[in-house]
Amino acid sequence: MRVFVVGERVIAFRVHELDPGQLRVDPDAVVVERVELPDGLGDKLFGLCSQWGLDVAGFDLMRVADEWVFREVDVNCDWQWFEQRAESSEVSDAVHDWIRYRFGELVASAAGDWNGW
C-alpha cells in the first residue's frame, strides 16, 4: 500500500503486483486502486510525520500476517503515477490545497514590518 500524508489528509492506494520486480518488467500489469486506510493506521503515520517534521510524504506499507509493516517513506512522493493508475486526483488536490494554505500563512506572517529587509 502507498499512503500519502498531505497536511491533515491521508490518501491510500493498494498496489497489486505479482512480484516486486513486476513494476520494472511489466508495469502495465500493475493495478493500483484507491482504498480506505485501515483504522488506527492514519494516526501512526501522522505521528511519524510529526516526529520527522514532514508535511507531505508517501509511505510504503506491506501487510504481513495481521500487521502492517513500514517499508519506507518517500518525501518526493511521486503521487501522479498512483493517481493515473487509479484514475484519481485526490493527492494532487490535497497538495494544491496544502500549498495554498501554507502560502496564505506565509503572506499573513510577512504582512508586518518590511523595514528589516
Summary of the structure (lengths in Angstrom):
residues: 117
radius of gyration: 17.2
end to end distance: 46.6
largest distance: 60.9
contacts: 282
relative contact order: 0.19
helix: 41%
strand: 30%
